[in-house]
Amino acid sequence: MAVNSISTQGMPRMQDTEAVRTNPVQDIESAYQVKETPPVSKEKLEKIVESLNEFMAPANTHTEFVLHEKLNEYYVTVVDDVTREVVREIPNKKVLDMYAAMTEFVGLFIDEKS
């Protein structure tokens, strides 16, 4: 029975590869790490909305920023210029309403339990 020999010529030695190794979990975490961005000024936000409206003009739509009163957060609506109908909400207002109701419920539950 013949045994084939394996040549290690040209292959990196173990000590050479250890410096190259990285932690894949750390690489993934750093790739998906959310970095905080500074708040956008009202003037800059208005410029962005204006440029979006110019871009969407051929589709006869425009964007509006609407404040969700319970969450004190903005969401975007896309409105048809002809019918004044809301075509899309980003994120969906119903989802925001549900989130606000859940946080209110959890807050009431915690306050009652304390």
ABEGO torsion letter per residue (X at the ends): XBBBBBBABGBBBAAAAAAABBBAAAAAAAAABBBBBBBBBAAAAAAAAAAAAAAAAAAGBBBBBBBBAAAGBBBBBBBBAAAGBBABBOBBAAAAAAAAAAAAAAAAAAAAAX
